[in-house]
Amino acid sequence: MEIVFVVAIAENGIIGAGNALPWRLKSDMARFKALTIGKPVIMGRKTFESLPGRRPLANRTNIVITRDADYRAPGAIVVTSAAAAGSVALGDALRRSAAEIAVIGGAEIFRQWLDRADRLEITEVHARPDGDTHFDVDKAMWEETERVRHPAGPEDSAAFSYVTYRRRPSH
């Protein structure tokens, strides 16, 4: 079962500002959906709360990790640890015959799962916005396998690149 990160990162490492994305990339939303649809998606509470209408992503099993055992997220499965999220996600992926589990943020969840990740699907945002949430990737551990640059479309606030990284084999 592959663990795949799906994340947009600005040139300065910013992934969020005030629990929202500090850019608008309508083009990237279609890619995000294509990479996550039909799969379990693991996210933190703040990421869940940043979703439009605070509603779960459709056609995906939404798994929310929070330290608050009393937290409720209607339509999502709430767990209190990365281990519990992994168990739920694995069971769901097997039930769906999905080959991947998507981890979609935020920064703390990415840090918790980084050692388990097999692939990173990064949208590199060619901008340097202000923000309060960072995620840095040590590229020495990863091999870039694909890169496609895109100019900003009519509903995008910046140009961007889709970049795929695979974990380098350990020696």
mmCIF file of the C-alpha atoms, coordinates in Angstrom:
data_MODEL
# 
_entry.id   MODEL 
# 
loop_
_atom_site.group_PDB 
_atom_site.id 
_atom_site.type_symbol 
_atom_site.label_atom_id 
_atom_site.label_alt_id 
_atom_site.label_comp_id 
_atom_site.label_asym_id 
_atom_site.label_entity_id 
_atom_site.label_seq_id 
_atom_site.pdbx_PDB_ins_code 
_atom_site.Cartn_x 
_atom_site.Cartn_y 
_atom_site.Cartn_z 
_atom_site.occupancy 
_atom_site.B_iso_or_equiv 
_atom_site.pdbx_formal_charge 
_atom_site.auth_seq_id 
_atom_site.auth_comp_id 
_atom_site.auth_asym_id 
_atom_site.auth_atom_id 
_atom_site.pdbx_PDB_model_num 
ATOM 1   C CA . MET A 1 1   ? 0.000   0.000  0.000   1.00 0.00 ? 1   MET A CA 1 
ATOM 2   C CA . GLU A 1 2   ? 1.568   3.305  -1.059  1.00 0.00 ? 2   GLU A CA 1 
ATOM 3   C CA . ILE A 1 3   ? 1.416   6.346  1.199   1.00 0.00 ? 3   ILE A CA 1 
ATOM 4   C CA . VAL A 1 4   ? 1.175   9.420  -1.031  1.00 0.00 ? 4   VAL A CA 1 
ATOM 5   C CA . PHE A 1 5   ? 1.431   13.024 0.118   1.00 0.00 ? 5   PHE A CA 1 
ATOM 6   C CA . VAL A 1 6   ? -0.646  15.488 -1.878  1.00 0.00 ? 6   VAL A CA 1 
ATOM 7   C CA . VAL A 1 7   ? 0.472   19.011 -1.042  1.00 0.00 ? 7   VAL A CA 1 
ATOM 8   C CA . ALA A 1 8   ? 0.991   22.459 -2.579  1.00 0.00 ? 8   ALA A CA 1 
ATOM 9   C CA . ILE A 1 9   ? 4.125   24.233 -1.362  1.00 0.00 ? 9   ILE A CA 1 
ATOM 10  C CA . ALA A 1 10  ? 5.230   27.766 -2.226  1.00 0.00 ? 10  ALA A CA 1 
ATOM 11  C CA . GLU A 1 11  ? 8.862   28.564 -3.077  1.00 0.00 ? 11  GLU A CA 1 
ATOM 12  C CA . ASN A 1 12  ? 9.391   29.758 0.509   1.00 0.00 ? 12  ASN A CA 1 
ATOM 13  C CA . GLY A 1 13  ? 7.971   26.563 2.068   1.00 0.00 ? 13  GLY A CA 1 
ATOM 14  C CA . ILE A 1 14  ? 4.595   28.073 2.947   1.00 0.00 ? 14  ILE A CA 1 
ATOM 15  C CA . ILE A 1 15  ? 1.608   25.708 2.754   1.00 0.00 ? 15  ILE A CA 1 
ATOM 16  C CA . GLY A 1 16  ? -0.956  27.797 4.613   1.00 0.00 ? 16  GLY A CA 1 
ATOM 17  C CA . ALA A 1 17  ? -1.964  31.148 6.048   1.00 0.00 ? 17  ALA A CA 1 
ATOM 18  C CA . GLY A 1 18  ? -4.687  31.544 8.645   1.00 0.00 ? 18  GLY A CA 1 
ATOM 19  C CA . ASN A 1 19  ? -5.927  27.972 8.060   1.00 0.00 ? 19  ASN A CA 1 
ATOM 20  C CA . ALA A 1 20  ? -6.383  28.625 4.332   1.00 0.00 ? 20  ALA A CA 1 
ATOM 21  C CA . LEU A 1 21  ? -4.330  28.413 1.168   1.00 0.00 ? 21  LEU A CA 1 
ATOM 22  C CA . PRO A 1 22  ? -2.533  31.719 0.456   1.00 0.00 ? 22  PRO A CA 1 
ATOM 23  C CA . TRP A 1 23  ? -3.100  31.353 -3.314  1.00 0.00 ? 23  TRP A CA 1 
ATOM 24  C CA . ARG A 1 24  ? -5.816  30.392 -5.729  1.00 0.00 ? 24  ARG A CA 1 
ATOM 25  C CA . LEU A 1 25  ? -5.028  27.575 -8.153  1.00 0.00 ? 25  LEU A CA 1 
ATOM 26  C CA . LYS A 1 26  ? -8.263  26.382 -9.697  1.00 0.00 ? 26  LYS A CA 1 
ATOM 27  C CA . SER A 1 27  ? -6.230  24.214 -12.087 1.00 0.00 ? 27  SER A CA 1 
ATOM 28  C CA . ASP A 1 28  ? -4.699  22.364 -9.122  1.00 0.00 ? 28  ASP A CA 1 
ATOM 29  C CA . MET A 1 29  ? -8.076  21.491 -7.583  1.00 0.00 ? 29  MET A CA 1 
ATOM 30  C CA . ALA A 1 30  ? -8.810  19.085 -10.461 1.00 0.00 ? 30  ALA A CA 1 
ATOM 31  C CA . ARG A 1 31  ? -5.445  17.382 -9.952  1.00 0.00 ? 31  ARG A CA 1 
ATOM 32  C CA . PHE A 1 32  ? -6.023  17.132 -6.202  1.00 0.00 ? 32  PHE A CA 1 
ATOM 33  C CA . LYS A 1 33  ? -9.364  15.477 -6.818  1.00 0.00 ? 33  LYS A CA 1 
ATOM 34  C CA . ALA A 1 34  ? -7.896  13.054 -9.381  1.00 0.00 ? 34  ALA A CA 1 
ATOM 35  C CA . LEU A 1 35  ? -5.103  12.051 -6.963  1.00 0.00 ? 35  LEU A CA 1 
ATOM 36  C CA . THR A 1 36  ? -7.431  11.460 -4.001  1.00 0.00 ? 36  THR A CA 1 
ATOM 37  C CA . ILE A 1 37  ? -10.824 10.319 -5.327  1.00 0.00 ? 37  ILE A CA 1 
ATOM 38  C CA . GLY A 1 38  ? -11.834 6.818  -4.281  1.00 0.00 ? 38  GLY A CA 1 
ATOM 39  C CA . LYS A 1 39  ? -9.093  6.630  -1.641  1.00 0.00 ? 39  LYS A CA 1 
ATOM 40  C CA . PRO A 1 40  ? -8.811  7.136  2.081   1.00 0.00 ? 40  PRO A CA 1 
ATOM 41  C CA . VAL A 1 41  ? -7.489  10.612 2.876   1.00 0.00 ? 41  VAL A CA 1 
ATOM 42  C CA . ILE A 1 42  ? -5.741  11.397 6.148   1.00 0.00 ? 42  ILE A CA 1 
ATOM 43  C CA . MET A 1 43  ? -5.748  14.939 7.482   1.00 0.00 ? 43  MET A CA 1 
ATOM 44  C CA . GLY A 1 44  ? -5.505  16.914 10.685  1.00 0.00 ? 44  GLY A CA 1 
ATOM 45  C CA . ARG A 1 45  ? -8.371  18.734 12.356  1.00 0.00 ? 45  ARG A CA 1 
ATOM 46  C CA . LYS A 1 46  ? -7.347  22.166 11.052  1.00 0.00 ? 46  LYS A CA 1 
ATOM 47  C CA . THR A 1 47  ? -7.189  20.848 7.487   1.00 0.00 ? 47  THR A CA 1 
ATOM 48  C CA . PHE A 1 48  ? -10.652 19.310 7.881   1.00 0.00 ? 48  PHE A CA 1 
ATOM 49  C CA . GLU A 1 49  ? -11.983 22.594 9.253   1.00 0.00 ? 49  GLU A CA 1 
ATOM 50  C CA . SER A 1 50  ? -10.514 24.450 6.257   1.00 0.00 ? 50  SER A CA 1 
ATOM 51  C CA . LEU A 1 51  ? -12.515 22.366 3.758   1.00 0.00 ? 51  LEU A CA 1 
ATOM 52  C CA . PRO A 1 52  ? -15.368 24.216 2.028   1.00 0.00 ? 52  PRO A CA 1 
ATOM 53  C CA . GLY A 1 53  ? -18.388 24.152 4.313   1.00 0.00 ? 53  GLY A CA 1 
ATOM 54  C CA . ARG A 1 54  ? -16.399 22.045 6.794   1.00 0.00 ? 54  ARG A CA 1 
ATOM 55  C CA . ARG A 1 55  ? -17.760 19.064 4.919   1.00 0.00 ? 55  ARG A CA 1 
ATOM 56  C CA . PRO A 1 56  ? -15.851 15.890 4.083   1.00 0.00 ? 56  PRO A CA 1 
ATOM 57  C CA . LEU A 1 57  ? -14.360 15.498 0.622   1.00 0.00 ? 57  LEU A CA 1 
ATOM 58  C CA . ALA A 1 58  ? -16.836 13.535 -1.485  1.00 0.00 ? 58  ALA A CA 1 
ATOM 59  C CA . ASN A 1 59  ? -16.099 9.985  -2.671  1.00 0.00 ? 59  ASN A CA 1 
ATOM 60  C CA . ARG A 1 60  ? -13.195 9.607  -0.255  1.00 0.00 ? 60  ARG A CA 1 
ATOM 61  C CA . THR A 1 61  ? -13.019 8.228  3.267   1.00 0.00 ? 61  THR A CA 1 
ATOM 62  C CA . ASN A 1 62  ? -12.016 11.271 5.318   1.00 0.00 ? 62  ASN A CA 1 
ATOM 63  C CA . ILE A 1 63  ? -9.894  10.362 8.348   1.00 0.00 ? 63  ILE A CA 1 
ATOM 64  C CA . VAL A 1 64  ? -9.258  13.224 10.767  1.00 0.00 ? 64  VAL A CA 1 
ATOM 65  C CA . ILE A 1 65  ? -6.475  13.062 13.354  1.00 0.00 ? 65  ILE A CA 1 
ATOM 66  C CA . THR A 1 66  ? -6.901  15.197 16.478  1.00 0.00 ? 66  THR A CA 1 
ATOM 67  C CA . ARG A 1 67  ? -5.731  15.086 20.087  1.00 0.00 ? 67  ARG A CA 1 
ATOM 68  C CA . ASP A 1 68  ? -9.302  15.949 21.163  1.00 0.00 ? 68  ASP A CA 1 
ATOM 69  C CA . ALA A 1 69  ? -11.088 12.628 21.790  1.00 0.00 ? 69  ALA A CA 1 
ATOM 70  C CA . ASP A 1 70  ? -14.431 14.472 21.939  1.00 0.00 ? 70  ASP A CA 1 
ATOM 71  C CA . TYR A 1 71  ? -14.015 16.108 18.512  1.00 0.00 ? 71  TYR A CA 1 
ATOM 72  C CA . ARG A 1 72  ? -16.758 15.345 16.001  1.00 0.00 ? 72  ARG A CA 1 
ATOM 73  C CA . ALA A 1 73  ? -16.499 15.725 12.229  1.00 0.00 ? 73  ALA A CA 1 
ATOM 74  C CA . PRO A 1 74  ? -19.800 14.660 10.658  1.00 0.00 ? 74  PRO A CA 1 
ATOM 75  C CA . GLY A 1 75  ? -19.170 12.395 7.686   1.00 0.00 ? 75  GLY A CA 1 
ATOM 76  C CA . ALA A 1 76  ? -15.552 11.727 8.675   1.00 0.00 ? 76  ALA A CA 1 
ATOM 77  C CA . ILE A 1 77  ? -13.833 9.193  10.896  1.00 0.00 ? 77  ILE A CA 1 
ATOM 78  C CA . VAL A 1 78  ? -12.100 10.874 13.835  1.00 0.00 ? 78  VAL A CA 1 
ATOM 79  C CA . VAL A 1 79  ? -9.052  9.236  15.440  1.00 0.00 ? 79  VAL A CA 1 
ATOM 80  C CA . THR A 1 80  ? -6.553  10.401 18.045  1.00 0.00 ? 80  THR A CA 1 
ATOM 81  C CA . SER A 1 81  ? -3.302  9.016  16.624  1.00 0.00 ? 81  SER A CA 1 
ATOM 82  C CA . ALA A 1 82  ? -1.397  8.457  13.402  1.00 0.00 ? 82  ALA A CA 1 
ATOM 83  C CA . ALA A 1 83  ? -1.389  4.712  14.171  1.00 0.00 ? 83  ALA A CA 1 
ATOM 84  C CA . ALA A 1 84  ? -5.190  4.617  14.416  1.00 0.00 ? 84  ALA A CA 1 
ATOM 85  C CA . ALA A 1 85  ? -5.465  6.648  11.200  1.00 0.00 ? 85  ALA A CA 1 
ATOM 86  C CA . GLY A 1 86  ? -3.168  4.174  9.471   1.00 0.00 ? 86  GLY A CA 1 
ATOM 87  C CA . SER A 1 87  ? -5.264  1.194  10.575  1.00 0.00 ? 87  SER A CA 1 
ATOM 88  C CA . VAL A 1 88  ? -8.519  2.792  9.430   1.00 0.00 ? 88  VAL A CA 1 
ATOM 89  C CA . ALA A 1 89  ? -6.964  3.915  6.138   1.00 0.00 ? 89  ALA A CA 1 
ATOM 90  C CA . LEU A 1 90  ? -5.474  0.503  5.399   1.00 0.00 ? 90  LEU A CA 1 
ATOM 91  C CA . GLY A 1 91  ? -8.789  -1.256 6.061   1.00 0.00 ? 91  GLY A CA 1 
ATOM 92  C CA . ASP A 1 92  ? -10.622 1.250  3.890   1.00 0.00 ? 92  ASP A CA 1 
ATOM 93  C CA . ALA A 1 93  ? -8.082  1.024  1.062   1.00 0.00 ? 93  ALA A CA 1 
ATOM 94  C CA . LEU A 1 94  ? -8.340  -2.769 1.053   1.00 0.00 ? 94  LEU A CA 1 
ATOM 95  C CA . ARG A 1 95  ? -12.155 -2.575 1.051   1.00 0.00 ? 95  ARG A CA 1 
ATOM 96  C CA . ARG A 1 96  ? -12.081 -0.132 -1.877  1.00 0.00 ? 96  ARG A CA 1 
ATOM 97  C CA . SER A 1 97  ? -9.289  -2.003 -3.692  1.00 0.00 ? 97  SER A CA 1 
ATOM 98  C CA . ALA A 1 98  ? -7.336  1.254  -3.617  1.00 0.00 ? 98  ALA A CA 1 
ATOM 99  C CA . ALA A 1 99  ? -3.566  0.968  -3.986  1.00 0.00 ? 99  ALA A CA 1 
ATOM 100 C CA . GLU A 1 100 ? -2.844  4.246  -2.167  1.00 0.00 ? 100 GLU A CA 1 
ATOM 101 C CA . ILE A 1 101 ? -3.570  6.170  0.983   1.00 0.00 ? 101 ILE A CA 1 
ATOM 102 C CA . ALA A 1 102 ? -3.439  9.959  0.540   1.00 0.00 ? 102 ALA A CA 1 
ATOM 103 C CA . VAL A 1 103 ? -2.086  12.227 3.272   1.00 0.00 ? 103 VAL A CA 1 
ATOM 104 C CA . ILE A 1 104 ? -3.306  15.783 2.659   1.00 0.00 ? 104 ILE A CA 1 
ATOM 105 C CA . GLY A 1 105 ? -2.086  17.850 5.594   1.00 0.00 ? 105 GLY A CA 1 
ATOM 106 C CA . GLY A 1 106 ? -1.458  19.914 7.517   1.00 0.00 ? 106 GLY A CA 1 
ATOM 107 C CA . ALA A 1 107 ? 2.149   20.413 8.438   1.00 0.00 ? 107 ALA A CA 1 
ATOM 108 C CA . GLU A 1 108 ? 2.055   18.400 11.681  1.00 0.00 ? 108 GLU A CA 1 
ATOM 109 C CA . ILE A 1 109 ? 0.351   15.459 9.954   1.00 0.00 ? 109 ILE A CA 1 
ATOM 110 C CA . PHE A 1 110 ? 2.936   15.582 7.162   1.00 0.00 ? 110 PHE A CA 1 
ATOM 111 C CA . ARG A 1 111 ? 5.726   15.492 9.757   1.00 0.00 ? 111 ARG A CA 1 
ATOM 112 C CA . GLN A 1 112 ? 4.110   12.509 11.522  1.00 0.00 ? 112 GLN A CA 1 
ATOM 113 C CA . TRP A 1 113 ? 3.784   10.552 8.276   1.00 0.00 ? 113 TRP A CA 1 
ATOM 114 C CA . LEU A 1 114 ? 6.957   11.564 6.413   1.00 0.00 ? 114 LEU A CA 1 
ATOM 115 C CA . ASP A 1 115 ? 8.933   8.456  7.381   1.00 0.00 ? 115 ASP A CA 1 
ATOM 116 C CA . ARG A 1 116 ? 6.137   6.273  5.970   1.00 0.00 ? 116 ARG A CA 1 
ATOM 117 C CA . ALA A 1 117 ? 5.586   8.168  2.723   1.00 0.00 ? 117 ALA A CA 1 
ATOM 118 C CA . ASP A 1 118 ? 6.461   6.415  -0.530  1.00 0.00 ? 118 ASP A CA 1 
ATOM 119 C CA . ARG A 1 119 ? 5.645   9.214  -2.957  1.00 0.00 ? 119 ARG A CA 1 
ATOM 120 C CA . LEU A 1 120 ? 5.168   12.980 -2.844  1.00 0.00 ? 120 LEU A CA 1 
ATOM 121 C CA . GLU A 1 121 ? 2.813   14.658 -5.297  1.00 0.00 ? 121 GLU A CA 1 
ATOM 122 C CA . ILE A 1 122 ? 3.800   18.285 -4.859  1.00 0.00 ? 122 ILE A CA 1 
ATOM 123 C CA . THR A 1 123 ? 2.359   21.307 -6.550  1.00 0.00 ? 123 THR A CA 1 
ATOM 124 C CA . GLU A 1 124 ? 5.233   23.784 -6.432  1.00 0.00 ? 124 GLU A CA 1 
ATOM 125 C CA . VAL A 1 125 ? 3.623   27.217 -6.332  1.00 0.00 ? 125 VAL A CA 1 
ATOM 126 C CA . HIS A 1 126 ? 5.897   29.746 -8.013  1.00 0.00 ? 126 HIS A CA 1 
ATOM 127 C CA . ALA A 1 127 ? 5.241   32.490 -5.487  1.00 0.00 ? 127 ALA A CA 1 
ATOM 128 C CA . ARG A 1 128 ? 6.488   33.549 -2.067  1.00 0.00 ? 128 ARG A CA 1 
ATOM 129 C CA . PRO A 1 129 ? 3.322   34.361 -0.099  1.00 0.00 ? 129 PRO A CA 1 
ATOM 130 C CA . ASP A 1 130 ? 3.116   35.307 3.546   1.00 0.00 ? 130 ASP A CA 1 
ATOM 131 C CA . GLY A 1 131 ? 1.896   32.464 5.703   1.00 0.00 ? 131 GLY A CA 1 
ATOM 132 C CA . ASP A 1 132 ? 2.039   30.807 9.084   1.00 0.00 ? 132 ASP A CA 1 
ATOM 133 C CA . THR A 1 133 ? 2.340   27.150 8.119   1.00 0.00 ? 133 THR A CA 1 
ATOM 134 C CA . HIS A 1 134 ? 5.508   25.660 6.596   1.00 0.00 ? 134 HIS A CA 1 
ATOM 135 C CA . PHE A 1 135 ? 6.468   22.261 5.268   1.00 0.00 ? 135 PHE A CA 1 
ATOM 136 C CA . ASP A 1 136 ? 10.002  21.582 4.134   1.00 0.00 ? 136 ASP A CA 1 
ATOM 137 C CA . VAL A 1 137 ? 11.089  18.411 2.363   1.00 0.00 ? 137 VAL A CA 1 
ATOM 138 C CA . ASP A 1 138 ? 14.659  17.120 2.560   1.00 0.00 ? 138 ASP A CA 1 
ATOM 139 C CA . LYS A 1 139 ? 15.117  16.459 -1.162  1.00 0.00 ? 139 LYS A CA 1 
ATOM 140 C CA . ALA A 1 140 ? 18.162  14.244 -0.485  1.00 0.00 ? 140 ALA A CA 1 
ATOM 141 C CA . MET A 1 141 ? 15.759  11.473 0.542   1.00 0.00 ? 141 MET A CA 1 
ATOM 142 C CA . TRP A 1 142 ? 13.679  11.777 -2.611  1.00 0.00 ? 142 TRP A CA 1 
ATOM 143 C CA . GLU A 1 143 ? 14.179  11.280 -6.328  1.00 0.00 ? 143 GLU A CA 1 
ATOM 144 C CA . GLU A 1 144 ? 12.296  13.574 -8.675  1.00 0.00 ? 144 GLU A CA 1 
ATOM 145 C CA . THR A 1 145 ? 10.598  11.393 -11.298 1.00 0.00 ? 145 THR A CA 1 
ATOM 146 C CA . GLU A 1 146 ? 8.372   13.880 -13.083 1.00 0.00 ? 146 GLU A CA 1 
ATOM 147 C CA . ARG A 1 147 ? 7.976   17.657 -13.437 1.00 0.00 ? 147 ARG A CA 1 
ATOM 148 C CA . VAL A 1 148 ? 5.444   19.565 -15.512 1.00 0.00 ? 148 VAL A CA 1 
ATOM 149 C CA . ARG A 1 149 ? 5.462   23.373 -15.414 1.00 0.00 ? 149 ARG A CA 1 
ATOM 150 C CA . HIS A 1 150 ? 2.220   25.306 -15.921 1.00 0.00 ? 150 HIS A CA 1 
ATOM 151 C CA . PRO A 1 151 ? 1.699   29.020 -16.460 1.00 0.00 ? 151 PRO A CA 1 
ATOM 152 C CA . ALA A 1 152 ? -0.954  30.657 -14.317 1.00 0.00 ? 152 ALA A CA 1 
ATOM 153 C CA . GLY A 1 153 ? -4.373  30.095 -15.866 1.00 0.00 ? 153 GLY A CA 1 
ATOM 154 C CA . PRO A 1 154 ? -7.166  32.686 -15.834 1.00 0.00 ? 154 PRO A CA 1 
ATOM 155 C CA . GLU A 1 155 ? -8.295  31.558 -12.357 1.00 0.00 ? 155 GLU A CA 1 
ATOM 156 C CA . ASP A 1 156 ? -4.834  30.976 -10.878 1.00 0.00 ? 156 ASP A CA 1 
ATOM 157 C CA . SER A 1 157 ? -2.898  33.481 -8.787  1.00 0.00 ? 157 SER A CA 1 
ATOM 158 C CA . ALA A 1 158 ? 0.530   32.038 -9.689  1.00 0.00 ? 158 ALA A CA 1 
ATOM 159 C CA . ALA A 1 159 ? 2.353   29.754 -12.078 1.00 0.00 ? 159 ALA A CA 1 
ATOM 160 C CA . PHE A 1 160 ? 3.047   26.280 -10.704 1.00 0.00 ? 160 PHE A CA 1 
ATOM 161 C CA . SER A 1 161 ? 4.714   22.941 -11.384 1.00 0.00 ? 161 SER A CA 1 
ATOM 162 C CA . TYR A 1 162 ? 3.441   19.435 -10.698 1.00 0.00 ? 162 TYR A CA 1 
ATOM 163 C CA . VAL A 1 163 ? 6.357   17.447 -9.302  1.00 0.00 ? 163 VAL A CA 1 
ATOM 164 C CA . THR A 1 164 ? 6.419   13.771 -8.366  1.00 0.00 ? 164 THR A CA 1 
ATOM 165 C CA . TYR A 1 165 ? 9.060   12.439 -5.985  1.00 0.00 ? 165 TYR A CA 1 
ATOM 166 C CA . ARG A 1 166 ? 9.703   8.828  -5.007  1.00 0.00 ? 166 ARG A CA 1 
ATOM 167 C CA . ARG A 1 167 ? 11.595  7.840  -1.910  1.00 0.00 ? 167 ARG A CA 1 
ATOM 168 C CA . ARG A 1 168 ? 15.191  6.901  -2.715  1.00 0.00 ? 168 ARG A CA 1 
ATOM 169 C CA . PRO A 1 169 ? 16.017  3.275  -1.921  1.00 0.00 ? 169 PRO A CA 1 
ATOM 170 C CA . SER A 1 170 ? 17.953  3.005  1.316   1.00 0.00 ? 170 SER A CA 1 
ATOM 171 C CA . HIS A 1 171 ? 21.477  1.640  1.117   1.00 0.00 ? 171 HIS A CA 1 
# 
